[in-house]
Amino acid sequence: MIKAYVRDHDFGRETRFYIVQQDDNGPTKILRMVEPPDVYRWEDIDEAAESYPSFALPVQAAHSLLDALYEVYGGTSDARQLRKDYEAERGRVDRLIGMLADRKPILIDGKAISA
C-alpha cells in the first residue's frame, strides 16, 4: 500500500512530502526523485532513523499543488465553495427526511406496515 504524508517544516516556510510504500511482506520503502526529474526509485528506509522527504516545496508552491490536485481529482480548497456544497447536501437530506416523515402508513387488515 502506498501512503503519502505531508509535514510542515522550517517554521511553516516549507512543506515536506513523504511517499511511502508499506508491505506486510517486505521492508518499508520511500519514493525518491532522481535526476532527471522524471525518474524515480523506491529506497528501503530505516524506520529507526529520520528519513529525508521524497520532495519538499515552499508553502506557496505546495498550496498551488493542492489546488491543481483538487482540479484533477475533484473537490476544492475554497472554504466558501465547501460550505455551499455542504449546505446543498444538507438541504437534500432535510427534504428526504421530510418526505419520509410525511408518509402515511399502509394499512393491511387494519394494521400499519412500513413501505
Protein Blocks (a to p, Z undefined) as FASTA:
>chain_A
ZZdddddeehhiaccdddddddfkbccddddddddfkbccdddddfkbccddfbdcdfkl
mmmmmmmmmmmngpafbfklmmmmmmmmmmmmmmmmmmmmmpccddeehiacdZZ
